């Protein structure tokens, strides 16, 4: 969960709020509440003698539109970058960055510099590679550099002569970034000269210009995203920094320089370069997660033949596992066939070792899930012809990679275990302990299930005001802060589809507690019972009772803290709820502002100041709500509960590494990480609620 993510949503009602809160660490915005047509409205009867309805336009060849290149990207941007949100905005940078990294992968570049504009609305990326060709393309009759930035499918990565391995392989990334930019300027120096080409909204302005003589070679791209396409343009230095640092780990020896002229305390310059590559990366990840490894030394495997492969892994004391996988230097957050090959290798190598040394526990079957518990893995592979699921390249689909990766890793891991007996025994002990804990947890779960079956009803918490609907697609659960707010919510809800579960005070911090403590906690236990889908290894999404789980807390720092504690719990023990889009943050107002006959509902102090600044006439009357319980049920309904008027923010996980790091820093036991976080961002705080 990112420490601070700014989001924008809109509503057709008068409520309008700033969506930035400390609790929105993993959120990506998804506004809800467009007015629906009235159900059951009968069509008007046709008057006698009325003229016949106008004919529908003919569906013939004239109805088929053809959008080429830039026009198609601007018409359907989500197809190329996933959306026009924060992730889509940064995807423009990743496309240009991946082209620079491809020069590094293939041995033509050693350094990349990334520099933000002062307003953080533009960015430059420079590499010392070969430079994009500037000579005339024989078929397209235009300079090759112009073709690369204007023609979808124009690139040097379709054969293996120019690039053996490549992350940017579809030939559309540069053109997409250009099409969605208000301005993009590319400078190339090669063959003793320096050239410059400017584009506006993907269209070349003027001809390729030769600036003069130059030494060396390389490419510089400066882009500013188009404000007519993106609702908010602000590159996040932390998001950029984490991606650049990851790139430096993946490519040993690569030097990346990051320049931010508007850092927290002035201009900043950071260098990323790691001689040990992913081994250094794994060490940092284990340290960041705050759960020490259960064995000395990490397993590493490197192969330079096809498929080129690097793996580093360790078992820790954590109760979850995490895999960071990459294909040709591109993070594959949704996994794919390379991860499947890794899992196959892990399971078979560990089983072979356990059987060879007769370490099988009696009466306790060991599963792959037990073997993976606590693992932190970095898997980086290079594929000649990668088949990604989409242009965003989140998942690898090459079926042959499963056996290729397994064929390399299985014997290497098995040999490492046999050669490091003390390490292997510590790992096996960790695996068996996980298996026993799983069996005990399942037995307890089955005991509860049998008890519920005997009683003939669900074991629901007593404070839950359930809804009448049993269809998860229609049902919503509001988790509310306090009995007073719960009372208002119960009176203002739609009893047919909306359930209310009030919580008492701040819940347990799941980041600092063991699973047994989490299971013993009454408030979190009530959440688990209400949802009905289990927890941890017994989690089954099919049993989920509510399609929307909405955190409804006071619009103050305490409310944000409680929401953060609940998000931490969901992230660590019920992450599938977030991955499948079931978790939301409600946006209750903090202020009511009456100006004449108009009423405005305002979420926080910043939004209040903007509203007051925009008011030209009339004296505003301001009412601040101390909490949700102070609102009349009808007010809470119209501003926060009613699907036609409310605003919800859907919780999602953007960068898994950044999310894990932020949760560990802000919610873990190490107070030093929190102190550093606060000090680095102290200048951003307008006021503190102490």
C-alpha positions as CSV (number, residue, x, y, z in Angstrom):
1,X,0.0,0.0,0.0
2,X,1.5,3.3,-1.0
3,X,1.9,5.6,1.9
4,X,-0.1,8.4,0.3
5,X,-2.1,8.2,-2.9
6,X,-4.1,11.0,-4.3
7,X,-7.2,10.1,-6.1
8,X,-10.1,11.8,-7.8
9,X,-13.7,10.8,-8.1
10,X,-16.8,12.7,-9.2
11,X,-20.4,12.6,-8.2
12,X,-23.6,14.1,-9.8
13,X,-24.7,15.1,-6.3
14,X,-23.4,18.2,-4.5
15,X,-21.0,16.1,-2.5
16,X,-17.4,16.7,-3.7
17,X,-14.4,15.6,-1.7
18,X,-10.7,15.4,-1.7
19,X,-9.9,11.7,-1.8
20,X,-6.5,11.8,-0.1
21,X,-6.3,10.2,3.3
22,X,-3.8,8.3,5.3
23,X,-6.0,5.2,5.0
24,X,-5.8,5.1,1.2
25,X,-2.6,3.3,1.0
26,X,-3.6,0.8,-1.6
27,X,-6.4,2.5,-3.2
28,X,-7.1,3.2,-6.8
29,X,-10.2,5.4,-7.5
30,X,-13.5,4.0,-8.8
31,X,-16.4,6.4,-8.5
32,X,-19.8,5.0,-8.0
33,X,-23.2,6.6,-8.0
34,X,-24.3,7.7,-11.4
35,X,-28.1,8.2,-11.4
36,X,-30.0,5.2,-12.6
37,X,-33.2,5.3,-14.7
38,X,-36.4,4.7,-12.7
39,X,-37.3,1.1,-12.7
40,X,-40.7,0.0,-13.8
41,X,-41.5,3.3,-15.7
42,X,-44.1,2.5,-18.4
43,X,-43.5,3.9,-21.9
44,X,-45.9,6.6,-23.1
45,X,-48.6,5.5,-25.4
46,X,-48.3,6.4,-29.0
47,X,-50.8,9.2,-30.0
48,X,-53.2,8.4,-32.8
49,X,-52.1,9.9,-36.1
50,X,-48.5,10.5,-34.8
51,X,-45.7,10.4,-37.3
52,X,-43.8,7.2,-37.5
53,X,-40.5,7.0,-35.6
54,X,-37.4,8.2,-37.4
55,X,-35.6,5.4,-39.2
56,X,-32.4,4.0,-37.7
57,X,-29.4,4.9,-39.8
58,X,-28.4,2.2,-42.2
59,X,-25.7,-0.2,-41.0
60,X,-23.5,-0.5,-44.1
61,X,-19.9,0.1,-45.1
62,X,-20.3,3.8,-44.3
63,X,-20.9,2.9,-40.6
64,X,-17.5,1.3,-40.3
65,X,-15.0,3.7,-38.9
66,X,-11.2,3.3,-39.4
67,X,-9.0,4.8,-36.8
68,X,-5.3,4.6,-37.5
69,X,-2.3,4.8,-35.1
70,X,-2.5,7.8,-32.9
71,X,-6.2,8.3,-33.3
72,X,-7.0,4.8,-32.1
73,X,-4.8,5.2,-29.1
74,X,-6.5,8.5,-28.1
75,X,-9.9,6.9,-28.7
76,X,-9.2,3.7,-26.7
77,X,-6.3,4.5,-24.3
78,X,-7.4,1.8,-21.8
79,X,-6.6,-0.8,-24.4
80,X,-2.9,0.3,-24.4
81,X,-2.2,1.5,-20.9
82,X,-4.9,0.0,-18.7
83,X,-6.7,3.3,-17.9
84,X,-6.3,7.0,-17.4
85,X,-5.7,6.7,-13.6
86,X,-2.4,7.0,-11.8
87,X,-1.2,3.6,-13.0
88,X,-1.9,4.5,-16.6
89,X,-0.1,7.9,-16.2
90,X,3.0,6.2,-15.0
91,X,2.7,3.5,-17.7
92,X,3.7,6.2,-20.2
93,X,7.1,6.4,-18.3
94,X,7.5,2.6,-18.1
95,X,7.1,2.3,-21.9
96,X,10.0,4.8,-22.6
97,X,12.0,3.5,-19.7
98,X,11.7,-0.1,-20.9
99,X,13.1,1.0,-24.3
100,X,16.1,2.4,-22.6
101,X,16.5,-0.7,-20.4
102,X,16.4,-2.9,-23.6
103,X,19.6,-1.2,-24.7
104,X,21.1,-2.2,-21.4
105,X,19.9,-5.8,-21.6
106,X,21.5,-6.2,-25.0
107,X,24.8,-4.7,-24.0
108,X,24.6,-1.3,-25.7
109,X,24.0,1.0,-22.7
110,X,25.3,1.3,-19.2
111,X,23.6,4.3,-17.7
112,X,20.1,5.8,-17.6
113,X,19.1,9.2,-16.2
114,X,15.5,10.1,-15.3
115,X,14.7,13.7,-14.4
116,X,11.3,15.1,-13.3
117,X,10.2,18.6,-14.4
118,X,9.9,21.1,-11.6
119,X,6.1,20.8,-11.6
120,X,6.2,17.0,-11.7
121,X,4.0,17.1,-14.8
122,X,6.8,16.2,-17.3
123,X,9.7,13.9,-17.3
124,X,12.9,13.2,-19.3
125,X,14.6,9.8,-19.8
126,X,18.1,9.6,-21.2
127,X,20.2,6.5,-22.1
128,X,23.7,6.2,-23.5
129,X,22.7,3.4,-25.9
130,X,23.0,3.4,-29.7
131,X,20.4,6.1,-30.4
132,X,17.3,5.5,-32.4
133,X,18.0,5.4,-36.2
134,X,17.4,8.7,-37.9
135,X,17.8,7.7,-41.5
136,X,14.9,7.4,-44.0
137,X,12.7,4.3,-43.7
138,X,12.5,2.7,-47.1
139,X,8.8,1.7,-47.0
140,X,7.4,4.5,-44.8
141,X,9.3,7.3,-46.5
142,X,10.0,9.0,-43.2
143,X,12.8,9.1,-40.7
144,X,12.9,5.9,-38.6
145,X,12.7,7.9,-35.4
146,X,9.5,9.5,-36.5
147,X,8.1,6.1,-37.5
148,X,8.9,4.7,-34.0
149,X,6.9,7.4,-32.3
150,X,3.9,7.6,-34.7
151,X,3.4,4.2,-36.2
152,X,1.9,1.3,-34.1
153,X,4.0,-1.8,-34.9
154,X,7.1,0.2,-35.9
155,X,10.2,-1.0,-33.9
156,X,13.4,-2.9,-34.0
157,X,12.3,-5.8,-31.8
158,X,10.4,-8.1,-34.1
159,X,13.5,-10.0,-35.2
160,X,16.5,-11.0,-33.1
161,X,19.1,-9.1,-35.0
162,X,18.8,-5.7,-33.3
163,X,17.6,-7.0,-29.9
164,X,18.0,-10.6,-28.5
165,X,15.9,-9.9,-25.5
166,X,13.4,-7.1,-25.1
167,X,10.7,-5.9,-22.7
168,X,9.3,-3.5,-25.2
169,X,8.5,-5.9,-28.0
170,X,5.1,-5.0,-29.5
171,X,6.3,-2.0,-31.3
172,X,3.6,0.2,-29.9
173,X,4.9,1.5,-26.5
174,X,6.7,4.6,-27.8
175,X,3.9,5.5,-30.2
176,X,1.3,5.1,-27.3
177,X,3.3,7.3,-25.0
178,X,3.6,9.9,-27.7
179,X,-0.1,9.7,-28.7
180,X,-1.2,10.4,-25.1
181,X,1.3,13.3,-24.5
182,X,0.5,17.0,-25.0
183,X,4.2,17.3,-26.1
184,X,7.0,14.8,-26.7
185,X,10.5,15.8,-27.8
186,X,13.0,13.1,-28.8
187,X,16.7,13.9,-29.2
188,X,19.1,11.4,-30.7
189,X,22.9,11.5,-31.0
190,X,24.7,9.0,-33.1
191,X,27.0,8.7,-36.1
192,X,28.7,12.0,-35.1
193,X,25.5,14.1,-35.2
194,X,22.6,15.2,-33.0
195,X,18.9,15.3,-34.1
196,X,15.7,16.6,-32.6
197,X,12.0,15.9,-33.4
198,X,9.0,17.4,-31.6
199,X,5.5,16.0,-31.5
200,X,2.2,17.4,-30.2
201,X,-0.5,14.9,-29.3
202,X,1.3,12.3,-31.3
203,X,1.7,14.3,-34.5
204,X,5.1,15.5,-35.7
205,X,5.7,19.3,-35.7
206,X,8.1,20.2,-38.5
207,X,10.8,18.0,-39.8
208,X,13.6,16.1,-38.1
209,X,16.1,18.8,-37.2
210,X,19.8,18.3,-37.1
211,X,21.3,20.3,-34.3
212,X,24.9,19.8,-35.1
213,X,27.9,17.5,-34.4
214,X,28.0,15.3,-31.3
215,X,30.2,12.7,-29.6
216,X,29.0,9.3,-28.5
217,X,25.5,8.0,-28.8
218,X,22.2,7.9,-27.0
219,X,18.6,9.0,-26.8
220,X,16.7,11.5,-24.7
221,X,12.9,11.6,-24.5
222,X,11.0,14.4,-22.8
223,X,7.2,14.0,-22.5
224,X,4.4,15.9,-20.8
225,X,1.1,13.9,-20.6
226,X,-2.0,15.4,-22.2
227,X,-4.4,17.0,-19.7
228,X,-7.3,16.5,-22.1
229,X,-6.7,12.7,-21.7
230,X,-5.7,12.4,-18.0
231,X,-7.9,13.9,-15.3
232,X,-4.9,14.5,-13.0
233,X,-1.2,14.8,-14.0
234,X,1.3,14.5,-11.3
235,X,4.2,12.0,-11.5
236,X,4.8,10.4,-8.1
237,X,8.6,10.5,-7.2
238,X,8.2,7.6,-4.8
239,X,6.6,5.4,-7.5
240,X,9.3,6.3,-9.9
241,X,12.1,5.8,-7.4
242,X,10.9,2.3,-6.5
243,X,10.6,1.2,-10.2
244,X,14.1,2.6,-11.0
245,X,15.6,1.0,-7.9
246,X,14.1,-2.4,-9.0
247,X,15.5,-2.0,-12.5
248,X,19.0,-1.4,-11.0
249,X,18.8,-4.6,-9.0
250,X,17.7,-6.6,-12.0
251,X,20.5,-5.5,-14.2
252,X,23.8,-5.7,-12.4
253,X,26.2,-2.9,-13.2
254,X,23.5,-0.6,-14.6
255,X,23.7,2.9,-13.2
256,X,20.5,4.8,-12.9
257,X,20.4,8.4,-11.8
258,X,17.1,10.0,-10.6
259,X,16.8,13.7,-10.4
260,X,13.9,15.5,-8.7
261,X,14.2,19.3,-8.7
262,X,11.4,19.6,-6.2
263,X,12.3,17.1,-3.5
264,X,10.9,17.3,0.1
265,X,13.9,19.5,1.1
266,X,15.0,20.8,-2.2
267,X,16.6,19.3,-5.4
268,X,17.6,15.7,-4.9
269,X,19.9,13.4,-6.9
270,X,19.9,9.6,-6.3
271,X,22.0,6.9,-7.8
272,X,21.0,3.3,-8.0
273,X,23.7,0.7,-8.8
274,X,24.0,-2.8,-7.3
275,X,27.0,-5.1,-8.0
276,X,25.2,-8.2,-6.7
277,X,22.0,-7.7,-8.5
278,X,19.0,-9.6,-7.2
279,X,20.9,-11.1,-4.3
280,X,21.1,-7.5,-2.9
281,X,17.5,-7.1,-3.8
282,X,16.4,-10.2,-1.9
283,X,18.4,-9.1,1.2
284,X,16.6,-5.7,1.1
285,X,13.2,-7.3,0.7
286,X,13.7,-9.6,3.7
287,X,14.9,-6.6,5.8
288,X,12.0,-4.4,4.7
289,X,9.4,-7.1,5.6
290,X,10.8,-7.2,9.1
291,X,10.6,-11.0,9.3
292,X,14.1,-12.6,9.5
293,X,15.1,-15.6,7.4
294,X,14.9,-18.9,9.1
295,X,18.2,-20.0,7.6
296,X,21.6,-18.5,6.8
297,X,22.4,-17.8,3.2
298,X,20.0,-17.5,0.2
299,X,19.3,-19.9,-2.6
300,X,20.5,-18.4,-5.9
301,X,20.5,-19.8,-9.4
302,X,21.8,-18.2,-12.5
303,X,21.8,-19.4,-16.1
304,X,23.1,-17.4,-19.0
305,X,22.0,-19.8,-21.8
306,X,18.5,-19.9,-23.1
307,X,16.3,-19.4,-21.2
308,X,18.4,-16.8,-19.4
309,X,17.3,-17.0,-15.7
310,X,18.1,-15.6,-12.3
311,X,16.4,-16.7,-9.1
312,X,17.0,-15.8,-5.4
313,X,14.8,-17.0,-2.5
314,X,14.7,-17.4,1.2
315,X,12.3,-18.7,3.8
316,X,11.3,-16.2,6.6
317,X,9.2,-16.4,9.7
318,X,6.3,-14.5,8.0
319,X,2.9,-16.3,7.6
320,X,2.5,-15.3,3.9
321,X,4.7,-15.7,0.8
322,X,5.6,-13.2,-1.9
323,X,7.0,-13.6,-5.4
324,X,8.4,-10.7,-7.4
325,X,8.7,-12.0,-11.0
326,X,10.1,-10.3,-14.1
327,X,10.3,-11.1,-17.8
328,X,12.9,-9.3,-19.8
329,X,13.2,-6.8,-17.0
330,X,9.4,-6.0,-16.9
331,X,7.5,-6.8,-13.7
332,X,4.8,-9.4,-14.2
333,X,2.5,-8.6,-11.3
334,X,-0.1,-11.2,-12.4
335,X,2.5,-14.0,-12.7
336,X,2.3,-16.4,-15.5
337,X,4.0,-19.5,-16.9
338,X,7.4,-18.7,-15.5
339,X,6.0,-18.6,-12.0
340,X,4.2,-21.9,-12.6
341,X,7.5,-23.5,-13.6
342,X,9.1,-22.1,-10.4
343,X,6.3,-23.6,-8.2
344,X,6.7,-27.0,-9.9
345,X,10.4,-27.0,-9.3
346,X,10.0,-26.0,-5.7
347,X,7.5,-28.6,-4.9
348,X,9.3,-31.5,-6.6
349,X,12.8,-30.5,-5.2
350,X,11.6,-30.3,-1.6
351,X,9.5,-33.5,-1.8
352,X,12.5,-35.3,-3.2
353,X,14.7,-34.1,-0.4
354,X,12.1,-34.9,2.3
355,X,11.6,-38.4,0.9
356,X,15.4,-39.0,0.5
357,X,16.0,-38.3,4.2
358,X,12.8,-39.8,5.5
359,X,11.6,-36.6,7.0
360,X,7.9,-37.0,6.2
361,X,5.7,-36.1,9.3
362,X,3.3,-38.8,10.3
363,X,-0.3,-38.1,9.7
364,X,0.4,-34.6,8.3
365,X,0.3,-34.2,4.5
366,X,2.7,-31.5,3.3
367,X,1.3,-29.3,0.5
368,X,3.0,-26.8,-1.9
369,X,1.2,-24.1,0.1
370,X,3.1,-25.3,3.2
371,X,6.4,-25.2,1.4
372,X,5.7,-21.6,0.1
373,X,4.7,-20.1,3.5
374,X,7.1,-17.4,4.5
375,X,9.0,-17.5,1.2
376,X,10.4,-14.3,-0.4
377,X,11.3,-15.0,-4.0
378,X,12.7,-13.0,-6.9
379,X,12.4,-14.6,-10.3
380,X,13.8,-12.9,-13.4
381,X,13.8,-14.6,-16.7
382,X,14.5,-13.6,-20.3
383,X,12.4,-15.1,-23.1
384,X,13.2,-14.8,-26.8
385,X,9.6,-14.4,-27.9
386,X,7.6,-13.5,-24.8
387,X,3.8,-13.7,-25.2
388,X,2.3,-11.2,-22.7
389,X,-1.4,-11.2,-21.9
390,X,-1.8,-7.5,-22.9
391,X,0.2,-4.4,-23.8
392,X,0.5,-3.7,-20.0
393,X,2.6,-6.9,-19.8
394,X,1.4,-8.0,-16.4
395,X,1.3,-11.8,-17.2
396,X,3.4,-14.2,-19.3
397,X,1.6,-16.8,-21.3
398,X,4.3,-18.8,-23.1
399,X,3.5,-22.4,-22.3
400,X,7.0,-23.7,-23.1
401,X,8.4,-21.6,-20.3
402,X,6.9,-23.8,-17.6
403,X,9.1,-26.8,-18.5
404,X,12.1,-24.6,-19.3
405,X,12.1,-22.9,-15.9
406,X,11.4,-26.1,-14.0
407,X,14.1,-27.9,-15.9
408,X,16.7,-25.4,-14.7
409,X,15.5,-24.8,-11.1
410,X,14.5,-28.2,-9.9
411,X,18.0,-29.9,-10.1
412,X,19.7,-26.7,-8.9
413,X,17.5,-26.4,-5.8
414,X,17.7,-30.1,-4.9
415,X,21.4,-30.0,-5.2
416,X,21.6,-26.9,-3.0
417,X,19.5,-28.6,-0.3
418,X,21.7,-31.7,-0.3
419,X,24.9,-29.6,-0.1
420,X,23.6,-27.5,2.8
421,X,22.1,-30.0,5.2
422,X,21.7,-27.7,8.2
423,X,20.0,-25.1,6.1
424,X,17.7,-27.7,4.4
425,X,16.7,-29.1,7.8
426,X,15.8,-25.6,9.1
427,X,13.6,-25.2,5.9
428,X,12.0,-28.6,6.3
429,X,11.2,-27.8,9.9
430,X,9.6,-24.6,8.8
431,X,7.5,-26.4,6.2
432,X,6.3,-29.1,8.7
433,X,5.4,-26.4,11.2
434,X,3.3,-24.7,8.6
435,X,1.6,-28.0,7.7
436,X,0.7,-28.7,11.3
437,X,-0.6,-25.2,11.8
438,X,-2.7,-25.6,8.7
439,X,-4.1,-28.9,9.9
440,X,-4.9,-27.4,13.4
441,X,-6.6,-24.3,11.8
442,X,-8.7,-26.5,9.5
443,X,-9.7,-28.8,12.3
444,X,-10.9,-25.7,14.3
445,X,-12.7,-24.4,11.3
446,X,-14.5,-27.8,10.7
447,X,-15.5,-27.9,14.3
448,X,-17.2,-24.5,14.0
449,X,-18.8,-25.6,10.8
450,X,-20.2,-28.8,12.4
451,X,-21.5,-26.7,15.3
452,X,-23.2,-24.3,13.0
453,X,-24.7,-27.2,11.0
454,X,-26.1,-28.7,14.2
455,X,-27.6,-25.4,15.3
456,X,-29.2,-25.0,11.9
457,X,-28.1,-21.4,11.4
458,X,-25.1,-19.3,10.5
459,X,-22.7,-18.3,13.4
460,X,-23.1,-14.5,12.8
461,X,-21.9,-11.9,15.3
462,X,-24.5,-10.5,17.6
463,X,-23.9,-6.8,16.6
464,X,-24.4,-7.5,12.9
465,X,-27.6,-6.1,11.4
466,X,-27.9,-8.3,8.4
467,X,-29.7,-7.6,5.2
468,X,-32.6,-9.6,3.7
469,X,-30.9,-10.5,0.5
470,X,-28.7,-13.6,0.4
471,X,-27.3,-12.8,-3.1
472,X,-23.7,-11.6,-2.7
473,X,-24.0,-9.6,-6.0
474,X,-26.6,-7.4,-4.4
475,X,-25.5,-7.4,-0.8
476,X,-23.2,-4.9,0.9
477,X,-21.6,-4.9,4.3
478,X,-20.8,-1.6,6.0
479,X,-18.1,-2.0,8.7
480,X,-18.8,1.1,10.9
481,X,-16.8,2.8,13.6
482,X,-18.7,2.6,16.9
483,X,-22.2,1.7,18.1
484,X,-23.4,5.3,17.8
485,X,-22.5,5.5,14.1
486,X,-23.8,1.9,13.7
487,X,-27.2,3.1,15.0
488,X,-27.4,5.9,12.5
489,X,-26.3,3.6,9.7
490,X,-28.9,0.9,10.6
491,X,-31.7,3.5,10.5
492,X,-30.5,5.0,7.2
493,X,-29.7,1.8,5.3
494,X,-31.6,-0.2,2.7
495,X,-32.5,-3.2,4.8
496,X,-33.0,-5.3,1.7
497,X,-29.3,-5.1,0.5
498,X,-27.2,-3.3,3.2
499,X,-25.9,-4.9,6.3
500,X,-24.2,-3.0,9.2
501,X,-21.4,-4.3,11.5
502,X,-20.3,-1.8,14.1
503,X,-16.8,-2.2,15.6
504,X,-15.7,-1.1,19.0
505,X,-12.7,1.3,18.9
506,X,-9.5,0.5,17.1
507,X,-9.0,-3.1,16.0
508,X,-5.9,-5.2,16.5
509,X,-2.8,-4.3,14.3
510,X,-2.6,-7.5,12.3
511,X,1.0,-6.5,11.1
512,X,2.3,-6.9,14.6
513,X,0.2,-9.9,15.8
514,X,0.5,-13.6,15.2
515,X,-2.3,-15.5,13.4
516,X,-3.4,-17.0,16.7
517,X,-3.8,-13.5,18.2
518,X,-5.7,-12.3,15.2
519,X,-8.1,-15.3,15.4
520,X,-8.6,-14.6,19.2
521,X,-9.4,-10.9,18.6
522,X,-13.2,-10.3,19.0
523,X,-13.6,-7.4,16.6
524,X,-11.6,-9.0,13.8
525,X,-13.3,-12.3,14.6
526,X,-16.7,-10.7,14.1
527,X,-15.6,-9.4,10.7
528,X,-14.5,-12.9,9.6
529,X,-17.8,-14.4,10.8
530,X,-19.9,-11.8,9.0
531,X,-18.0,-12.3,5.7
532,X,-18.3,-16.1,6.0
533,X,-15.4,-16.9,3.6
534,X,-12.8,-17.9,6.2
535,X,-9.3,-16.6,6.8
536,X,-5.7,-17.4,5.8
537,X,-5.4,-20.9,4.3
538,X,-9.1,-21.6,4.9
539,X,-10.2,-18.6,2.8
540,X,-12.7,-19.6,0.1
541,X,-14.0,-16.7,-2.0
542,X,-17.0,-18.7,-3.0
543,X,-18.4,-18.4,0.5
544,X,-18.3,-14.6,0.6
545,X,-21.7,-13.3,1.7
546,X,-21.3,-9.7,0.5
547,X,-20.1,-8.4,-2.9
548,X,-19.1,-5.1,-1.5
549,X,-17.3,-4.6,1.8
550,X,-17.3,-0.9,2.7
551,X,-15.3,0.6,5.4
552,X,-17.3,3.5,6.9
553,X,-15.3,5.5,9.4
554,X,-15.3,9.1,10.7
555,X,-13.7,11.6,8.4
556,X,-10.9,12.4,10.8
557,X,-7.5,11.0,11.7
558,X,-8.9,8.3,14.1
559,X,-11.2,7.1,11.4
560,X,-8.4,7.0,8.9
561,X,-6.3,5.0,11.4
562,X,-9.1,2.4,11.9
563,X,-9.5,2.1,8.2
564,X,-5.8,1.5,7.8
565,X,-5.8,-1.2,10.5
566,X,-8.6,-3.0,8.7
567,X,-6.9,-2.7,5.3
568,X,-3.8,-4.1,6.8
569,X,-5.8,-7.1,8.2
570,X,-7.4,-7.7,4.8
571,X,-4.1,-7.4,3.0
572,X,-2.3,-9.9,5.2
573,X,-5.0,-12.5,5.8
574,X,-7.8,-12.0,3.2
575,X,-5.9,-10.4,0.2
576,X,-8.1,-12.1,-2.4
577,X,-10.9,-9.7,-1.3
578,X,-8.8,-6.8,-2.4
579,X,-7.5,-8.5,-5.6
580,X,-11.1,-9.3,-6.7
581,X,-12.3,-5.7,-6.0
582,X,-14.6,-6.4,-3.1
583,X,-13.2,-3.8,-0.6
584,X,-14.2,-0.1,-0.7
585,X,-13.7,3.1,1.3
586,X,-16.8,5.2,2.0
587,X,-16.5,9.0,1.8
588,X,-18.6,10.5,4.5
589,X,-18.6,14.3,4.8
590,X,-16.8,16.2,7.6
591,X,-18.6,19.5,7.0
592,X,-22.0,20.7,5.9
593,X,-21.8,24.2,4.3
594,X,-25.0,26.1,3.6
595,X,-24.7,29.1,1.2
596,X,-28.1,30.6,0.6
597,X,-30.3,27.9,-0.6
598,X,-27.4,25.6,-1.6
599,X,-26.0,22.8,0.7
600,X,-22.5,21.4,0.1
601,X,-21.1,18.3,1.8
602,X,-17.3,18.6,2.2
603,X,-14.9,15.7,3.1
604,X,-12.0,17.5,4.7
605,X,-10.3,20.9,5.5
606,X,-8.6,21.2,2.1
607,X,-11.8,20.8,0.3
608,X,-13.5,23.2,2.6
609,X,-10.9,25.9,1.9
610,X,-11.4,25.4,-1.9
611,X,-15.1,25.7,-1.5
612,X,-14.9,28.9,0.5
613,X,-12.4,30.4,-1.9
614,X,-14.8,29.7,-4.8
615,X,-17.8,31.3,-3.1
616,X,-18.4,34.8,-4.4
617,X,-21.6,35.7,-2.7
618,X,-23.5,34.9,0.5
619,X,-22.2,34.1,4.0
620,X,-21.5,30.4,4.4
621,X,-22.8,28.6,7.5
622,X,-20.5,25.8,8.4
623,X,-21.3,22.7,10.5
624,X,-18.5,20.3,11.4
625,X,-19.6,16.7,12.3
626,X,-17.7,15.3,15.2
627,X,-18.5,11.8,14.0
628,X,-20.9,9.7,12.0
629,X,-23.1,9.1,15.0
630,X,-23.9,12.9,15.1
631,X,-25.5,12.7,11.7
632,X,-29.2,12.2,11.3
633,X,-29.9,8.8,9.6
634,X,-31.4,10.6,6.6
635,X,-28.3,12.7,6.2
636,X,-26.0,9.7,6.4
637,X,-28.2,7.9,3.9
638,X,-28.2,10.7,1.3
639,X,-24.5,11.5,1.5
640,X,-22.9,8.1,2.2
641,X,-25.2,5.1,1.9
642,X,-27.4,5.7,-1.1
643,X,-25.8,4.1,-4.2
644,X,-27.2,6.8,-6.4
645,X,-25.5,9.6,-4.5
646,X,-22.6,8.3,-2.6
647,X,-19.0,8.2,-3.5
648,X,-16.9,5.0,-3.0
649,X,-13.2,4.4,-3.6
650,X,-12.4,0.9,-4.6
651,X,-9.3,-0.5,-2.9
652,X,-6.7,-2.1,-5.1
653,X,-3.0,-3.1,-5.0
654,X,-0.9,-1.1,-7.5
655,X,2.8,-2.0,-7.0
656,X,3.0,-5.1,-4.7
657,X,6.5,-4.3,-3.6
658,X,5.7,-0.7,-2.7
659,X,2.5,-1.9,-0.9
660,X,4.4,-4.6,1.1
661,X,7.1,-2.1,2.0
662,X,4.7,0.6,3.1
663,X,2.6,-1.7,5.3
664,X,5.8,-3.1,6.9
665,X,7.2,0.4,7.6
666,X,4.0,2.0,8.8
667,X,2.4,-0.8,10.7
668,X,5.3,-3.1,11.7
669,X,7.2,-3.3,14.9
670,X,10.2,-1.2,13.8
671,X,9.4,2.4,15.0
672,X,12.5,3.7,13.2
673,X,10.9,3.2,9.8
674,X,7.9,5.2,10.8
675,X,10.0,7.9,12.3
676,X,11.9,8.2,9.0
677,X,8.6,8.2,7.0
678,X,7.2,11.1,9.2
679,X,10.4,13.2,9.0
680,X,10.6,12.8,5.2
681,X,7.0,14.0,4.8
682,X,6.7,16.5,7.6
683,X,6.7,19.4,5.2
684,X,3.6,18.0,3.5
685,X,1.5,18.2,6.6
686,X,-0.7,21.3,6.9
687,X,-1.9,20.5,10.3
688,X,-1.6,17.7,12.8
689,X,-4.4,16.2,14.9
690,X,-2.6,15.3,18.1
